[in-house]
Amino acid sequence: MAEFKCRLKKYRLLKDLTQEQLAEKVGVRRETIMRLEKAQYNPSLKLAIDISRIVEAPIEEIFIFD
């Protein structure tokens, strides 16, 4: 089974955003961002696209399935 890795925290910090700020911008709870950063939650395609646009990084750089 593919392993899910997430580099969201790196890109979020590069944009100087808190988990709360990013969550508000993409319309989810802070806990969702926290779970994504811990690779405990697989985002929907829409959420992945929204996050990618906010942090200005390609989806495949943020979310990795090995």
All heavy atoms as a GROMACS GRO file, in nm:
protein
  549
    1MET      N    1   0.084  -0.119   0.000
    1MET     CA    2   0.000   0.000   0.000
    1MET      C    3   0.088   0.126   0.000
    1MET      O    4   0.192   0.131   0.064
    1MET     CB    5  -0.089  -0.002   0.125
    1MET     CG    6  -0.189   0.109   0.127
    1MET     SD    7  -0.304   0.080   0.263
    1MET     CE    8  -0.372   0.239   0.275
    2ALA      N    9   0.047   0.226  -0.074
    2ALA     CA   10   0.125   0.349  -0.086
    2ALA      C   11   0.128   0.424   0.047
    2ALA      O   12   0.030   0.431   0.119
    2ALA     CB   13   0.065   0.438  -0.194
    3GLU      N   14   0.244   0.480   0.076
    3GLU     CA   15   0.260   0.560   0.197
    3GLU      C   16   0.235   0.706   0.164
    3GLU      O   17   0.285   0.759   0.065
    3GLU     CB   18   0.402   0.543   0.252
    3GLU     CG   19   0.425   0.617   0.381
    3GLU     CD   20   0.567   0.603   0.433
    3GLU    OE1   21   0.641   0.517   0.383
    3GLU    OE2   22   0.602   0.680   0.522
    4PHE      N   23   0.156   0.771   0.249
    4PHE     CA   24   0.122   0.912   0.230
    4PHE      C   25   0.219   0.998   0.310
    4PHE      O   26   0.238   0.976   0.429
    4PHE     CB   27  -0.023   0.936   0.276
    4PHE     CG   28  -0.065   1.081   0.273
    4PHE    CD1   29  -0.066   1.151   0.154
    4PHE    CD2   30  -0.105   1.146   0.388
    4PHE    CE1   31  -0.106   1.284   0.150
    4PHE    CE2   32  -0.146   1.278   0.386
    4PHE     CZ   33  -0.146   1.346   0.267
    5LYS      N   34   0.279   1.095   0.244
    5LYS     CA   35   0.367   1.191   0.309
    5LYS      C   36   0.314   1.331   0.276
    5LYS      O   37   0.260   1.353   0.167
    5LYS     CB   38   0.510   1.178   0.259
    5LYS     CG   39   0.574   1.044   0.292
    5LYS     CD   40   0.714   1.037   0.237
    5LYS     CE   41   0.773   0.900   0.261
    5LYS     NZ   42   0.905   0.887   0.200
    6CYS      N   43   0.333   1.421   0.368
    6CYS     CA   44   0.281   1.557   0.349
    6CYS      C   45   0.387   1.659   0.388
    6CYS      O   46   0.442   1.653   0.498
    6CYS     CB   47   0.155   1.574   0.432
    6CYS     SG   48   0.078   1.734   0.411
    7ARG      N   49   0.413   1.752   0.299
    7ARG     CA   50   0.508   1.861   0.325
    7ARG      C   51   0.437   1.994   0.345
    7ARG      O   52   0.496   2.100   0.326
    7ARG     CB   53   0.605   1.873   0.208
    7ARG     CG   54   0.695   1.753   0.191
    7ARG     CD   55   0.792   1.779   0.078
    7ARG     NE   56   0.876   1.663   0.056
    7ARG     CZ   57   0.923   1.628  -0.062
    7ARG    NH1   58   0.895   1.700  -0.169
    7ARG    NH2   59   0.999   1.523  -0.075
    8LEU      N   60   0.312   1.986   0.383
    8LEU     CA   61   0.231   2.107   0.396
    8LEU      C   62   0.291   2.206   0.495
    8LEU      O   63   0.295   2.326   0.468
    8LEU     CB   64   0.088   2.072   0.438
    8LEU     CG   65  -0.005   2.189   0.464
    8LEU    CD1   66  -0.012   2.283   0.344
    8LEU    CD2   67  -0.142   2.140   0.502
    9LYS      N   68   0.339   2.158   0.608
    9LYS     CA   69   0.392   2.249   0.710
    9LYS      C   70   0.504   2.337   0.654
    9LYS      O   71   0.508   2.457   0.677
    9LYS     CB   72   0.442   2.171   0.831
    9LYS     CG   73   0.486   2.260   0.945
    9LYS     CD   74   0.520   2.180   1.069
    9LYS     CE   75   0.558   2.272   1.182
    9LYS     NZ   76   0.585   2.196   1.305
   10LYS      N   77   0.593   2.276   0.576
   10LYS     CA   78   0.704   2.350   0.514
   10LYS      C   79   0.651   2.466   0.429
   10LYS      O   80   0.695   2.580   0.443
   10LYS     CB   81   0.786   2.254   0.429
   10LYS     CG   82   0.887   2.321   0.338
   10LYS     CD   83   0.950   2.221   0.245
   10LYS     CE   84   1.030   2.288   0.136
   10LYS     NZ   85   1.089   2.193   0.043
   11TYR      N   86   0.556   2.436   0.342
   11TYR     CA   87   0.504   2.538   0.252
   11TYR      C   88   0.417   2.641   0.325
   11TYR      O   89   0.416   2.759   0.291
   11TYR     CB   90   0.428   2.474   0.136
   11TYR     CG   91   0.521   2.401   0.043
   11TYR    CD1   92   0.534   2.263   0.046
   11TYR    CD2   93   0.601   2.471  -0.046
   11TYR    CE1   94   0.623   2.196  -0.037
   11TYR    CE2   95   0.690   2.406  -0.131
   11TYR     CZ   96   0.700   2.269  -0.125
   11TYR     OH   97   0.788   2.204  -0.208
   12ARG      N   98   0.344   2.596   0.427
   12ARG     CA   99   0.263   2.688   0.507
   12ARG      C  100   0.353   2.789   0.578
   12ARG      O  101   0.325   2.909   0.578
   12ARG     CB  102   0.180   2.609   0.609
   12ARG     CG  103   0.100   2.697   0.703
   12ARG     CD  104   0.014   2.617   0.798
   12ARG     NE  105   0.087   2.526   0.884
   12ARG     CZ  106   0.154   2.563   0.995
   12ARG    NH1  107   0.159   2.689   1.031
   12ARG    NH2  108   0.215   2.472   1.069
   13LEU      N  109   0.462   2.741   0.637
   13LEU     CA  110   0.554   2.830   0.708
   13LEU      C  111   0.625   2.925   0.613
   13LEU      O  112   0.652   3.040   0.649
   13LEU     CB  113   0.654   2.748   0.790
   13LEU     CG  114   0.594   2.670   0.907
   13LEU    CD1  115   0.700   2.583   0.972
   13LEU    CD2  116   0.529   2.763   1.007
   14LEU      N  117   0.655   2.880   0.491
   14LEU     CA  118   0.717   2.969   0.393
   14LEU      C  119   0.626   3.088   0.360
   14LEU      O  120   0.674   3.196   0.325
   14LEU     CB  121   0.752   2.893   0.264
   14LEU     CG  122   0.872   2.799   0.272
   14LEU    CD1  123   0.882   2.715   0.145
   14LEU    CD2  124   1.000   2.877   0.294
   15LYS      N  125   0.495   3.067   0.370
   15LYS     CA  126   0.397   3.174   0.345
   15LYS      C  127   0.361   3.248   0.474
   15LYS      O  128   0.273   3.334   0.473
   15LYS     CB  129   0.270   3.117   0.279
   15LYS     CG  130   0.291   3.076   0.137
   15LYS     CD  131   0.316   3.200   0.055
   15LYS     CE  132   0.345   3.168  -0.088
   15LYS     NZ  133   0.377   3.288  -0.163
   16ASP      N  134   0.428   3.212   0.583
   16ASP     CA  135   0.405   3.275   0.714
   16ASP      C  136   0.259   3.267   0.756
   16ASP      O  137   0.200   3.366   0.801
   16ASP     CB  138   0.455   3.421   0.711
   16ASP     CG  139   0.477   3.477   0.850
   16ASP    OD1  140   0.509   3.399   0.941
   16ASP    OD2  141   0.459   3.599   0.868
   17LEU      N  142   0.200   3.148   0.739
   17LEU     CA  143   0.061   3.125   0.777
   17LEU      C  144   0.055   3.032   0.898
   17LEU      O  145   0.132   2.935   0.905
   17LEU     CB  146  -0.016   3.060   0.662
   17LEU     CG  147  -0.040   3.142   0.537
   17LEU    CD1  148  -0.093   3.054   0.425
   17LEU    CD2  149  -0.135   3.256   0.565
   18THR      N  150  -0.038   3.059   0.988
   18THR     CA  151  -0.064   2.965   1.096
   18THR      C  152  -0.158   2.857   1.043
   18THR      O  153  -0.220   2.874   0.936
   18THR     CB  154  -0.131   3.034   1.216
   18THR    OG1  155  -0.260   3.081   1.175
   18THR    CG2  156  -0.046   3.149   1.270
   19GLN      N  157  -0.173   2.750   1.119
   19GLN     CA  158  -0.269   2.646   1.080
   19GLN      C  159  -0.408   2.707   1.072
   19GLN      O  160  -0.484   2.677   0.980
   19GLN     CB  161  -0.267   2.531   1.179
   19GLN     CG  162  -0.144   2.445   1.172
   19GLN     CD  163  -0.146   2.334   1.275
   19GLN    OE1  164  -0.219   2.337   1.373
   19GLN    NE2  165  -0.062   2.234   1.252
   20GLU      N  166  -0.440   2.792   1.168
   20GLU     CA  167  -0.572   2.856   1.172
   20GLU      C  168  -0.596   2.943   1.049
   20GLU      O  169  -0.704   2.939   0.988
   20GLU     CB  170  -0.584   2.940   1.300
   20GLU     CG  171  -0.721   2.999   1.322
   20GLU     CD  172  -0.825   2.895   1.363
   20GLU    OE1  173  -0.792   2.802   1.438
   20GLU    OE2  174  -0.940   2.908   1.316
   21GLN      N  175  -0.496   3.022   1.010
   21GLN     CA  176  -0.510   3.110   0.894
   21GLN      C  177  -0.530   3.029   0.766
   21GLN      O  178  -0.615   3.063   0.683
   21GLN     CB  179  -0.387   3.200   0.881
   21GLN     CG  180  -0.378   3.306   0.987
   21GLN     CD  181  -0.243   3.376   0.989
   21GLN    OE1  182  -0.139   3.315   0.960
   21GLN    NE2  183  -0.243   3.504   1.025
   22LEU      N  184  -0.451   2.924   0.749
   22LEU     CA  185  -0.465   2.841   0.629
   22LEU      C  186  -0.601   2.773   0.628
   22LEU      O  187  -0.669   2.770   0.525
   22LEU     CB  188  -0.353   2.737   0.622
   22LEU     CG  189  -0.359   2.642   0.503
   22LEU    CD1  190  -0.358   2.718   0.371
   22LEU    CD2  191  -0.244   2.542   0.509
   23ALA      N  192  -0.642   2.721   0.743
   23ALA     CA  193  -0.772   2.655   0.753
   23ALA      C  194  -0.885   2.750   0.711
   23ALA      O  195  -0.975   2.712   0.635
   23ALA     CB  196  -0.794   2.604   0.895
   24GLU      N  197  -0.878   2.873   0.760
   24GLU     CA  198  -0.981   2.972   0.726
   24GLU      C  199  -0.983   3.000   0.576
   24GLU      O  200  -1.089   3.009   0.514
   24GLU     CB  201  -0.955   3.100   0.804
   24GLU     CG  202  -1.065   3.203   0.790
   24GLU     CD  203  -1.040   3.325   0.877
   24GLU    OE1  204  -1.013   3.308   0.997
   24GLU    OE2  205  -1.049   3.437   0.822
   25LYS      N  206  -0.866   3.011   0.516
   25LYS     CA  207  -0.857   3.041   0.372
   25LYS      C  208  -0.913   2.930   0.285
   25LYS      O  209  -0.965   2.957   0.177
   25LYS     CB  210  -0.712   3.070   0.332
   25LYS     CG  211  -0.660   3.203   0.383
   25LYS     CD  212  -0.516   3.223   0.343
   25LYS     CE  213  -0.459   3.352   0.394
   25LYS     NZ  214  -0.512   3.470   0.327
   26VAL      N  215  -0.901   2.804   0.330
   26VAL     CA  216  -0.949   2.692   0.248
   26VAL      C  217  -1.082   2.635   0.297
   26VAL      O  218  -1.135   2.541   0.238
   26VAL     CB  219  -0.844   2.580   0.234
   26VAL    CG1  220  -0.720   2.631   0.162
   26VAL    CG2  221  -0.807   2.518   0.368
   27GLY      N  222  -1.135   2.691   0.405
   27GLY     CA  223  -1.269   2.652   0.451
   27GLY      C  224  -1.276   2.522   0.528
   27GLY      O  225  -1.374   2.448   0.513
   28VAL      N  226  -1.174   2.493   0.607
   28VAL     CA  227  -1.176   2.373   0.693
   28VAL      C  228  -1.141   2.414   0.836
   28VAL      O  229  -1.105   2.528   0.861
   28VAL     CB  230  -1.078   2.263   0.643
   28VAL    CG1  231  -1.117   2.214   0.504
   28VAL    CG2  232  -0.934   2.312   0.644
   29ARG      N  233  -1.147   2.319   0.926
   29ARG     CA  234  -1.107   2.346   1.064
   29ARG      C  235  -0.957   2.332   1.078
   29ARG      O  236  -0.892   2.263   1.002
   29ARG     CB  237  -1.177   2.246   1.158
   29ARG     CG  238  -1.327   2.262   1.158
   29ARG     CD  239  -1.400   2.165   1.247
   29ARG     NE  240  -1.312   2.088   1.335
   29ARG     CZ  241  -1.345   1.975   1.394
   29ARG    NH1  242  -1.464   1.923   1.374
   29ARG    NH2  243  -1.261   1.911   1.471
   30ARG      N  244  -0.903   2.399   1.181
   30ARG     CA  245  -0.758   2.391   1.208
   30ARG      C  246  -0.714   2.246   1.229
   30ARG      O  247  -0.607   2.206   1.188
   30ARG     CB  248  -0.722   2.476   1.331
   30ARG     CG  249  -0.571   2.477   1.358
   30ARG     CD  250  -0.536   2.528   1.496
   30ARG     NE  251  -0.593   2.449   1.602
   30ARG     CZ  252  -0.541   2.334   1.647
   30ARG    NH1  253  -0.432   2.285   1.593
   30ARG    NH2  254  -0.599   2.268   1.745
   31GLU      N  255  -0.800   2.167   1.290
   31GLU     CA  256  -0.768   2.026   1.315
   31GLU      C  257  -0.742   1.950   1.184
   31GLU      O  258  -0.660   1.859   1.182
   31GLU     CB  259  -0.879   1.958   1.395
   31GLU     CG  260  -0.888   2.003   1.539
   31GLU     CD  261  -0.962   2.137   1.559
   31GLU    OE1  262  -1.018   2.190   1.462
   31GLU    OE2  263  -0.961   2.188   1.673
   32THR      N  264  -0.811   1.988   1.079
   32THR     CA  265  -0.790   1.924   0.949
   32THR      C  266  -0.650   1.953   0.899
   32THR      O  267  -0.580   1.863   0.851
   32THR     CB  268  -0.895   1.972   0.847
   32THR    OG1  269  -1.026   1.943   0.898
   32THR    CG2  270  -0.875   1.907   0.712
   33ILE      N  271  -0.605   2.077   0.911
   33ILE     CA  272  -0.469   2.114   0.870
   33ILE      C  273  -0.368   2.039   0.956
   33ILE      O  274  -0.269   1.985   0.904
   33ILE     CB  275  -0.448   2.267   0.879
   33ILE    CG1  276  -0.548   2.343   0.791
   33ILE    CG2  277  -0.304   2.303   0.844
   33ILE    CD1  278  -0.544   2.310   0.644
   34MET      N  279  -0.394   2.031   1.085
   34MET     CA  280  -0.304   1.960   1.175
   34MET      C  281  -0.292   1.812   1.135
   34MET      O  282  -0.182   1.758   1.126
   34MET     CB  283  -0.355   1.969   1.320
   34MET     CG  284  -0.270   1.895   1.421
   34MET     SD  285  -0.349   1.886   1.583
   34MET     CE  286  -0.486   1.775   1.547
   35ARG      N  287  -0.405   1.748   1.106
   35ARG     CA  288  -0.403   1.607   1.065
   35ARG      C  289  -0.334   1.589   0.930
   35ARG      O  290  -0.263   1.490   0.909
   35ARG     CB  291  -0.545   1.552   1.062
   35ARG     CG  292  -0.602   1.536   1.203
   35ARG     CD  293  -0.740   1.475   1.204
   35ARG     NE  294  -0.732   1.339   1.154
   35ARG     CZ  295  -0.830   1.280   1.087
   35ARG    NH1  296  -0.943   1.344   1.062
   35ARG    NH2  297  -0.817   1.157   1.044
   36LEU      N  298  -0.353   1.682   0.839
   36LEU     CA  299  -0.283   1.676   0.710
   36LEU      C  300  -0.131   1.682   0.732
   36LEU      O  301  -0.057   1.603   0.674
   36LEU     CB  302  -0.325   1.792   0.619
   36LEU     CG  303  -0.456   1.777   0.546
   36LEU    CD1  304  -0.496   1.910   0.483
   36LEU    CD2  305  -0.448   1.669   0.441
   37GLU      N  306  -0.088   1.776   0.815
   37GLU     CA  307   0.056   1.793   0.838
   37GLU      C  308   0.118   1.671   0.904
   37GLU      O  309   0.236   1.644   0.885
   37GLU     CB  310   0.081   1.919   0.922
   37GLU     CG  311   0.054   2.046   0.844
   37GLU     CD  312   0.084   2.173   0.920
   37GLU    OE1  313   0.118   2.167   1.041
   37GLU    OE2  314   0.073   2.280   0.858
   38LYS      N  315   0.040   1.596   0.980
   38LYS     CA  316   0.088   1.474   1.043
   38LYS      C  317   0.068   1.352   0.953
   38LYS      O  318   0.094   1.240   0.995
   38LYS     CB  319   0.016   1.451   1.176
   38LYS     CG  320   0.053   1.552   1.282
   38LYS     CD  321  -0.020   1.519   1.411
   38LYS     CE  322   0.021   1.613   1.522
   38LYS     NZ  323  -0.048   1.578   1.649
   39ALA      N  324   0.020   1.374   0.831
   39ALA     CA  325  -0.008   1.268   0.733
   39ALA      C  326  -0.108   1.168   0.789
   39ALA      O  327  -0.101   1.048   0.763
   39ALA     CB  328   0.120   1.200   0.688
   40GLN      N  329  -0.206   1.217   0.865
   40GLN     CA  330  -0.311   1.133   0.921
   40GLN      C  331  -0.442   1.146   0.845
   40GLN      O  332  -0.542   1.086   0.883
   40GLN     CB  333  -0.336   1.170   1.068
   40GLN     CG  334  -0.218   1.146   1.158
   40GLN     CD  335  -0.241   1.196   1.299
   40GLN    OE1  336  -0.327   1.281   1.324
   40GLN    NE2  337  -0.164   1.145   1.392
   41TYR      N  338  -0.441   1.225   0.739
   41TYR     CA  339  -0.564   1.254   0.666
   41TYR      C  340  -0.528   1.277   0.520
   41TYR      O  341  -0.436   1.352   0.489
   41TYR     CB  342  -0.630   1.378   0.726
   41TYR     CG  343  -0.754   1.426   0.658
   41TYR    CD1  344  -0.875   1.358   0.670
   41TYR    CD2  345  -0.753   1.542   0.580
   41TYR    CE1  346  -0.990   1.402   0.608
   41TYR    CE2  347  -0.868   1.588   0.517
   41TYR     CZ  348  -0.986   1.517   0.532
   41TYR     OH  349  -1.099   1.562   0.469
   42ASN      N  350  -0.600   1.210   0.430
   42ASN     CA  351  -0.581   1.231   0.287
   42ASN      C  352  -0.679   1.338   0.240
   42ASN      O  353  -0.800   1.322   0.259
   42ASN     CB  354  -0.605   1.102   0.208
   42ASN     CG  355  -0.501   0.997   0.236
   42ASN    OD1  356  -0.392   1.027   0.279
   42ASN    ND2  357  -0.536   0.873   0.214
   43PRO      N  358  -0.630   1.443   0.179
   43PRO     CA  359  -0.721   1.551   0.137
   43PRO      C  360  -0.802   1.512   0.014
   43PRO      O  361  -0.759   1.431  -0.069
   43PRO     CB  362  -0.625   1.665   0.103
   43PRO     CG  363  -0.502   1.595   0.056
   43PRO     CD  364  -0.491   1.471   0.142
   44SER      N  365  -0.918   1.573   0.002
   44SER     CA  366  -0.994   1.561  -0.122
   44SER      C  367  -0.918   1.635  -0.231
   44SER      O  368  -0.830   1.718  -0.201
   44SER     CB  369  -1.133   1.622  -0.105
   44SER     OG  370  -1.122   1.763  -0.089
   45LEU      N  371  -0.951   1.609  -0.354
   45LEU     CA  372  -0.884   1.678  -0.464
   45LEU      C  373  -0.909   1.829  -0.454
   45LEU      O  374  -0.816   1.908  -0.472
   45LEU     CB  375  -0.933   1.624  -0.598
   45LEU     CG  376  -0.871   1.689  -0.722
   45LEU    CD1  377  -0.718   1.677  -0.719
   45LEU    CD2  378  -0.928   1.628  -0.848
   46LYS      N  379  -1.032   1.868  -0.423
   46LYS     CA  380  -1.063   2.012  -0.411
   46LYS      C  381  -0.979   2.077  -0.302
   46LYS      O  382  -0.922   2.184  -0.322
   46LYS     CB  383  -1.211   2.033  -0.383
   46LYS     CG  384  -1.246   2.182  -0.373
   46LYS     CD  385  -1.387   2.205  -0.328
   46LYS     CE  386  -1.427   2.350  -0.320
   46LYS     NZ  387  -1.328   2.443  -0.269
   47LEU      N  388  -0.970   2.012  -0.185
   47LEU     CA  389  -0.890   2.068  -0.075
   47LEU      C  390  -0.743   2.076  -0.114
   47LEU      O  391  -0.677   2.177  -0.088
   47LEU     CB  392  -0.909   1.984   0.052
   47LEU     CG  393  -0.830   2.032   0.175
   47LEU    CD1  394  -0.861   2.177   0.208
   47LEU    CD2  395  -0.858   1.941   0.293
   48ALA      N  396  -0.692   1.973  -0.178
   48ALA     CA  397  -0.551   1.974  -0.221
   48ALA      C  398  -0.525   2.089  -0.318
   48ALA      O  399  -0.423   2.158  -0.308
   48ALA     CB  400  -0.514   1.840  -0.284
   49ILE      N  401  -0.616   2.111  -0.411
   49ILE     CA  402  -0.601   2.221  -0.508
   49ILE      C  403  -0.607   2.355  -0.437
   49ILE      O  404  -0.524   2.444  -0.461
   49ILE     CB  405  -0.708   2.212  -0.619
   49ILE    CG1  406  -0.680   2.092  -0.709
   49ILE    CG2  407  -0.715   2.341  -0.700
   49ILE    CD1  408  -0.793   2.058  -0.806
   50ASP      N  409  -0.704   2.372  -0.347
   50ASP     CA  410  -0.717   2.498  -0.273
   50ASP      C  411  -0.591   2.528  -0.192
   50ASP      O  412  -0.540   2.640  -0.194
   50ASP     CB  413  -0.838   2.493  -0.179
   50ASP     CG  414  -0.971   2.496  -0.255
   50ASP    OD1  415  -0.972   2.527  -0.375
   50ASP    OD2  416  -1.074   2.467  -0.191
   51ILE      N  417  -0.539   2.428  -0.123
   51ILE     CA  418  -0.416   2.446  -0.044
   51ILE      C  419  -0.300   2.480  -0.136
   51ILE      O  420  -0.222   2.571  -0.107
   51ILE     CB  421  -0.387   2.320   0.040
   51ILE    CG1  422  -0.488   2.310   0.155
   51ILE    CG2  423  -0.243   2.321   0.092
   51ILE    CD1  424  -0.481   2.179   0.232
   52SER      N  425  -0.289   2.409  -0.246
   52SER     CA  426  -0.181   2.432  -0.342
   52SER      C  427  -0.181   2.577  -0.391
   52SER      O  428  -0.075   2.639  -0.401
   52SER     CB  429  -0.197   2.335  -0.459
   52SER     OG  430  -0.106   2.363  -0.561
   53ARG      N  431  -0.297   2.628  -0.418
   53ARG     CA  432  -0.308   2.767  -0.466
   53ARG      C  433  -0.269   2.866  -0.358
   53ARG      O  434  -0.201   2.966  -0.386
   53ARG     CB  435  -0.450   2.795  -0.515
   53ARG     CG  436  -0.480   2.725  -0.645
   53ARG     CD  437  -0.621   2.750  -0.692
   53ARG     NE  438  -0.644   2.684  -0.820
   53ARG     CZ  439  -0.764   2.656  -0.869
   53ARG    NH1  440  -0.873   2.686  -0.800
   53ARG    NH2  441  -0.776   2.597  -0.985
   54ILE      N  442  -0.311   2.842  -0.236
   54ILE     CA  443  -0.281   2.935  -0.125
   54ILE      C  444  -0.131   2.939  -0.095
   54ILE      O  445  -0.073   3.045  -0.077
   54ILE     CB  446  -0.360   2.897   0.002
   54ILE    CG1  447  -0.510   2.909  -0.019
   54ILE    CG2  448  -0.315   2.982   0.123
   54ILE    CD1  449  -0.563   3.047  -0.046
   55VAL      N  450  -0.068   2.820  -0.089
   55VAL     CA  451   0.075   2.817  -0.055
   55VAL      C  452   0.164   2.831  -0.178
   55VAL      O  453   0.286   2.833  -0.166
   55VAL     CB  454   0.113   2.691   0.028
   55VAL    CG1  455   0.036   2.687   0.158
   55VAL    CG2  456   0.096   2.564  -0.053
   56GLU      N  457   0.102   2.840  -0.295
   56GLU     CA  458   0.173   2.859  -0.423
   56GLU      C  459   0.281   2.754  -0.445
   56GLU      O  460   0.398   2.785  -0.472
   56GLU     CB  461   0.231   3.000  -0.430
   56GLU     CG  462   0.125   3.108  -0.426
   56GLU     CD  463   0.181   3.249  -0.429
   56GLU    OE1  464   0.300   3.269  -0.396
   56GLU    OE2  465   0.105   3.340  -0.465
   57ALA      N  466   0.239   2.627  -0.435
   57ALA     CA  467   0.328   2.514  -0.460
   57ALA      C  468   0.249   2.406  -0.531
   57ALA      O  469   0.128   2.391  -0.507
   57ALA     CB  470   0.386   2.460  -0.330
   58PRO      N  471   0.314   2.329  -0.619
   58PRO     CA  472   0.243   2.221  -0.689
   58PRO      C  473   0.192   2.115  -0.591
   58PRO      O  474   0.259   2.082  -0.492
   58PRO     CB  475   0.350   2.161  -0.780
   58PRO     CG  476   0.459   2.262  -0.787
   58PRO     CD  477   0.453   2.340  -0.660
   59ILE      N  478   0.075   2.062  -0.620
   59ILE     CA  479   0.015   1.957  -0.536
   59ILE      C  480   0.113   1.843  -0.512
   59ILE      O  481   0.129   1.796  -0.400
   59ILE     CB  482  -0.115   1.902  -0.600
   59ILE    CG1  483  -0.223   2.009  -0.596
   59ILE    CG2  484  -0.162   1.776  -0.529
   59ILE    CD1  485  -0.348   1.972  -0.671
   60GLU      N  486   0.182   1.802  -0.618
   60GLU     CA  487   0.272   1.686  -0.605
   60GLU      C  488   0.396   1.715  -0.520
   60GLU      O  489   0.466   1.623  -0.479
   60GLU     CB  490   0.313   1.630  -0.743
   60GLU     CG  491   0.382   1.728  -0.833
   60GLU     CD  492   0.290   1.814  -0.918
   60GLU    OE1  493   0.167   1.816  -0.895
   60GLU    OE2  494   0.342   1.882  -1.008
   61GLU      N  495   0.422   1.843  -0.492
   61GLU     CA  496   0.531   1.880  -0.401
   61GLU      C  497   0.484   1.878  -0.256
   61GLU      O  498   0.565   1.861  -0.165
   61GLU     CB  499   0.584   2.021  -0.434
   61GLU     CG  500   0.658   2.030  -0.564
   61GLU     CD  501   0.794   1.966  -0.559
   61GLU    OE1  502   0.863   1.978  -0.456
   61GLU    OE2  503   0.831   1.900  -0.658
   62ILE      N  504   0.355   1.899  -0.236
   62ILE     CA  505   0.299   1.906  -0.100
   62ILE      C  506   0.257   1.768  -0.052
   62ILE      O  507   0.287   1.727   0.060
   62ILE     CB  508   0.178   2.002  -0.096
   62ILE    CG1  509   0.218   2.140  -0.146
   62ILE    CG2  510   0.119   2.009   0.044
   62ILE    CD1  511   0.101   2.233  -0.171
   63PHE      N  512   0.182   1.698  -0.138
   63PHE     CA  513   0.127   1.567  -0.101
   63PHE      C  514   0.193   1.458  -0.183
   63PHE      O  515   0.187   1.461  -0.305
   63PHE     CB  516  -0.025   1.566  -0.125
   63PHE     CG  517  -0.096   1.679  -0.055
   63PHE    CD1  518  -0.143   1.787  -0.125
   63PHE    CD2  519  -0.114   1.675   0.082
   63PHE    CE1  520  -0.209   1.891  -0.061
   63PHE    CE2  521  -0.180   1.779   0.148
   63PHE     CZ  522  -0.228   1.887   0.076
   64ILE      N  523   0.257   1.363  -0.114
   64ILE     CA  524   0.334   1.260  -0.182
   64ILE      C  525   0.284   1.122  -0.144
   64ILE      O  526   0.265   1.092  -0.026
   64ILE     CB  527   0.484   1.273  -0.146
   64ILE    CG1  528   0.534   1.410  -0.190
   64ILE    CG2  529   0.567   1.162  -0.209
   64ILE    CD1  530   0.625   1.474  -0.095
   65PHE      N  531   0.261   1.039  -0.244
   65PHE     CA  532   0.225   0.899  -0.222
   65PHE      C  533   0.337   0.813  -0.276
   65PHE      O  534   0.360   0.808  -0.396
   65PHE     CB  535   0.093   0.865  -0.293
   65PHE     CG  536  -0.027   0.931  -0.232
   65PHE    CD1  537  -0.071   1.053  -0.277
   65PHE    CD2  538  -0.095   0.869  -0.128
   65PHE    CE1  539  -0.180   1.115  -0.219
   65PHE    CE2  540  -0.204   0.930  -0.070
   65PHE     CZ  541  -0.248   1.053  -0.116
   66ASP      N  542   0.410   0.749  -0.185
   66ASP     CA  543   0.520   0.660  -0.225
   66ASP      C  544   0.473   0.516  -0.228
   66ASP      O  545   0.398   0.472  -0.149
   66ASP     CB  546   0.637   0.670  -0.126
   66ASP     CG  547   0.723   0.792  -0.155
   66ASP    OD1  548   0.719   0.844  -0.266
   66ASP    OD2  549   0.795   0.832  -0.061
   0.00000   0.00000   0.00000
